[in-house]
Amino acid sequence: MYGNPLQLAPTRRLYGLGAILLLALTICSRNFSRTGEPSYIIPLAVAGVAYLLAMREIWSAPKLPKRVMVFGLALAALWHFEFLRMPSGSDDDVHRYLWDGRVQRLGYNPYILVPNDPSLAGLHTSETRTLNNPEVPSPYPPGAELFFRAVTAIHESTFALKVAFVICDIALVFVLLDVLRRTGQREHWVLAYACHPLLATEVAGNGHVDIVGVLLLMMSAAALIRRWRAVAAVAFALAVAVKLLPIVLLPLYWKRVRIRDGALAAVMLGLLYVPFLDHGRIPIGSLGTYVQRFRFNDPVFATLERMTAPQVVAGLAVLVGIVTAIWMRRRSAELVPDAFAWPMAASLLCAPVVYPWYMLWLLPFLRSTSTLPILIWTLSIIPTYYVWRLRTLGQPWVVPGWIMLLEYGSVAVAAAIIAFLRIRRSAAPQCSADLAE
């Protein structure tokens, strides 16, 4: 197979692709303040292509030397550091996280306070004055809020939050490695997660709390594999308490955890809301405003919204994810990573807002060819960063049609190719049987 002197061995190809990833992401990090400009998007896109080619090698190789794993993880750590040391954008979400943590420690409720209230001007710091959407209170669930409070109690800065998120990312690598070993899968598949470009830009760079929820969800999956049912249920509840997206995975836990485990998880989730209760009411902050008003990269939601209220369409997005999870649960008695990826991807497809960092929820579960369309989506979403450039030019916060066509068209093409190959493979045995007759 490798007799051709011009054909490189898989390990050498991976070394070369890793070097390309490092170079491209280093250039991207140096242009981090120019998000959306060609100097940022082009190297990030190159990194995405190199990553995809590397995944082809990782998925097809029966086994790779441990030195390749060490090399890949070391490179990932290096470009994480490159982005970590870059200051986040002036209105990135991490500034809202800092505000929420700060006001909690000062005795206020982030679900009630509106950051641009003139009477609250004295509560702001230089890093919180530029937070985005200052006209609405916080939309984040209580698990995220308490995480913000814990980190800001140690050090009150956006850098401290980003460091905490990177620590969660590192911890997730170890949890994923444990899962791969426990399930007898190839350990080098951890590189499929650790080397994804969005981890560098959205965890180490922009600092998004999603990675905390992803870690908790992965810990829940690992606990299910070990049959630690109470731990699995509680970790799942905590993941939902960070971001609501994984709630669509609830059917996957049917008959995998006991009723008392589910009750314990529900109690835990309820207790997280207690510090934020407002006259006995469960707080939701600006969640309703989010559904009613916020839009980004939402072709399915925008189409359905023309026919019914946005709240109905948002409910439909949740329902689509739940139905997908039910189908995945009935399809296989064993716990497979696809079962986590597809319901969340289906729900996101119908969501009113689909930011690049939402893809973080899917990354640890993309370990088979059946999830290739989702993997393509995590990369084809990169051109949407162009909207940040359009905003600086005074244009609307809207993803151009040609970018959405490229993004979702790539996913559709990948899905069509996989479907065609499966049909052809299933037809081949039948043709052989006909010829034998």
VENJODA-V270791 format. One record per pair of residues at least 6 apart in sequence whose ideal C-beta (glycine too) atoms are under 7 Angstrom apart, sorted by the first residue. I is the first residue (numbers start at 1). J is the second residue. If there is no record, write none. Layout:
<<I | J> <I | J>>
This chain:
<<2 | 9> <10 | 57> <10 | 61> <11 | 64> <11 | 65> <11 | 68> <13 | 57> <14 | 54> <14 | 57> <14 | 68> <15 | 71> <17 | 50> <17 | 53> <17 | 54> <18 | 71> <18 | 72> <18 | 75> <20 | 50> <21 | 47> <21 | 50> <21 | 51> <21 | 75> <21 | 195> <22 | 75> <22 | 78> <22 | 79> <24 | 43> <24 | 46> <24 | 47> <24 | 50> <25 | 47> <25 | 79> <25 | 82> <25 | 197> <25 | 200> <26 | 79> <26 | 82> <27 | 43> <28 | 40> <28 | 43> <28 | 44> <28 | 47> <29 | 79> <29 | 82> <29 | 83> <29 | 86> <31 | 37> <31 | 39> <31 | 40> <32 | 83> <32 | 86> <32 | 205> <34 | 40> <35 | 89> <35 | 385> <35 | 388> <36 | 385> <36 | 386> <36 | 387> <36 | 388> <36 | 389> <37 | 389> <40 | 385> <41 | 382> <41 | 383> <41 | 385> <41 | 386> <44 | 197> <44 | 201> <44 | 382> <45 | 382> <47 | 197> <48 | 197> <48 | 379> <48 | 382> <51 | 195> <51 | 196> <51 | 197> <52 | 379> <54 | 195> <55 | 192> <55 | 375> <58 | 188> <58 | 189> <58 | 191> <58 | 192> <63 | 186> <64 | 188> <68 | 188> <69 | 187> <69 | 188> <69 | 191> <72 | 191> <72 | 194> <72 | 195> <73 | 194> <76 | 194> <76 | 195> <79 | 200> <80 | 166> <80 | 200> <80 | 204> <83 | 200> <83 | 201> <83 | 204> <83 | 205> <84 | 162> <84 | 166> <84 | 204> <86 | 205> <88 | 94> <88 | 158> <88 | 162> <88 | 206> <88 | 207> <89 | 206> <90 | 130> <91 | 130> <91 | 131> <91 | 132> <92 | 206> <92 | 207> <93 | 132> <93 | 208> <94 | 158> <94 | 161> <94 | 162> <94 | 206> <94 | 207> <95 | 127> <95 | 128> <95 | 130> <95 | 131> <95 | 158> <96 | 131> <96 | 132> <96 | 138> <97 | 148> <97 | 161> <97 | 209> <98 | 127> <98 | 128> <98 | 152> <98 | 156> <98 | 158> <98 | 161> <99 | 115> <99 | 128> <99 | 131> <100 | 110> <100 | 138> <100 | 140> <100 | 145> <100 | 148> <101 | 148> <101 | 149> <101 | 151> <101 | 152> <102 | 128> <102 | 152> <102 | 156> <103 | 110> <103 | 113> <103 | 123> <104 | 110> <104 | 145> <104 | 149> <105 | 149> <105 | 152> <105 | 153> <106 | 123> <109 | 276> <109 | 278> <110 | 137> <110 | 138> <110 | 145> <111 | 137> <111 | 138> <111 | 276> <111 | 278> <111 | 283> <111 | 285> <112 | 137> <112 | 278> <113 | 120> <113 | 137> <114 | 135> <114 | 136> <114 | 137> <115 | 131> <115 | 134> <116 | 134> <116 | 135> <127 | 157> <127 | 158> <136 | 286> <136 | 289> <137 | 285> <137 | 286> <138 | 145> <138 | 285> <138 | 286> <139 | 285> <139 | 286> <139 | 287> <139 | 290> <140 | 209> <141 | 241> <141 | 242> <141 | 243> <141 | 244> <142 | 241> <142 | 272> <142 | 273> <142 | 276> <143 | 238> <143 | 241> <143 | 242> <143 | 272> <144 | 209> <144 | 242> <144 | 243> <145 | 276> <146 | 272> <147 | 209> <147 | 212> <151 | 160> <151 | 161> <151 | 164> <154 | 160> <158 | 207> <161 | 207> <162 | 204> <162 | 207> <165 | 203> <165 | 207> <165 | 211> <165 | 212> <166 | 203> <166 | 204> <168 | 211> <168 | 212> <168 | 215> <169 | 199> <169 | 203> <169 | 211> <171 | 215> <172 | 214> <172 | 215> <172 | 218> <172 | 364> <173 | 190> <173 | 193> <173 | 194> <175 | 218> <175 | 219> <175 | 222> <176 | 190> <176 | 193> <176 | 218> <176 | 364> <177 | 187> <177 | 190> <178 | 222> <179 | 221> <179 | 222> <179 | 225> <180 | 186> <180 | 187> <180 | 189> <180 | 190> <181 | 187> <182 | 225> <182 | 226> <183 | 225> <189 | 367> <192 | 366> <192 | 367> <193 | 363> <193 | 364> <196 | 363> <196 | 378> <198 | 356> <198 | 357> <198 | 359> <198 | 360> <198 | 378> <202 | 208> <202 | 356> <202 | 357> <202 | 360> <203 | 211> <206 | 357> <208 | 357> <208 | 360> <209 | 242> <210 | 243> <210 | 357> <210 | 358> <210 | 360> <210 | 361> <211 | 360> <212 | 242> <213 | 239> <213 | 242> <213 | 243> <213 | 246> <214 | 360> <214 | 361> <214 | 364> <216 | 235> <216 | 238> <216 | 239> <216 | 242> <217 | 236> <217 | 239> <217 | 246> <218 | 364> <219 | 235> <220 | 232> <220 | 235> <220 | 236> <220 | 239> <221 | 335> <221 | 340> <223 | 231> <223 | 232> <223 | 235> <224 | 232> <224 | 256> <224 | 335> <225 | 335> <229 | 257> <229 | 258> <229 | 261> <230 | 261> <230 | 264> <232 | 257> <233 | 253> <233 | 257> <233 | 261> <233 | 262> <233 | 264> <233 | 265> <234 | 264> <234 | 265> <234 | 268> <236 | 246> <236 | 253> <236 | 265> <237 | 265> <237 | 268> <237 | 269> <239 | 246> <240 | 246> <240 | 247> <240 | 269> <241 | 269> <241 | 272> <245 | 344> <245 | 347> <245 | 361> <246 | 344> <248 | 318> <248 | 321> <248 | 322> <248 | 325> <248 | 343> <248 | 344> <248 | 347> <249 | 325> <249 | 340> <249 | 343> <249 | 344> <250 | 322> <250 | 325> <251 | 322> <251 | 325> <251 | 326> <251 | 329> <252 | 325> <252 | 328> <252 | 329> <252 | 339> <254 | 329> <273 | 282> <276 | 283> <277 | 283> <291 | 310> <291 | 311> <291 | 314> <291 | 352> <292 | 310> <294 | 352> <294 | 353> <295 | 352> <295 | 353> <296 | 353> <296 | 354> <296 | 355> <296 | 397> <296 | 399> <297 | 354> <297 | 384> <297 | 399> <297 | 404> <298 | 351> <298 | 352> <298 | 353> <298 | 354> <299 | 404> <299 | 408> <300 | 349> <300 | 350> <301 | 313> <301 | 317> <301 | 350> <301 | 351> <301 | 352> <304 | 313> <304 | 316> <305 | 313> <310 | 352> <314 | 352> <316 | 350> <317 | 347> <317 | 350> <317 | 351> <318 | 347> <320 | 346> <320 | 347> <320 | 350> <321 | 343> <321 | 344> <321 | 346> <321 | 347> <324 | 342> <324 | 343> <324 | 346> <325 | 343> <328 | 338> <328 | 339> <328 | 342> <328 | 343> <329 | 339> <332 | 339> <337 | 365> <337 | 367> <337 | 368> <338 | 368> <338 | 370> <338 | 371> <340 | 365> <341 | 362> <341 | 365> <341 | 366> <341 | 371> <341 | 374> <344 | 361> <344 | 362> <345 | 362> <345 | 374> <348 | 354> <348 | 358> <356 | 381> <356 | 382> <356 | 384> <356 | 385> <359 | 377> <359 | 378> <359 | 381> <362 | 374> <362 | 378> <363 | 378> <366 | 374> <366 | 375> <369 | 418> <372 | 414> <372 | 418> <373 | 411> <373 | 414> <373 | 415> <373 | 418> <376 | 410> <376 | 411> <376 | 414> <377 | 411> <380 | 406> <380 | 407> <380 | 410> <380 | 411> <381 | 407> <383 | 403> <383 | 406> <383 | 407> <384 | 399> <384 | 403> <384 | 407> <386 | 403> <387 | 397> <387 | 399> <391 | 397>>
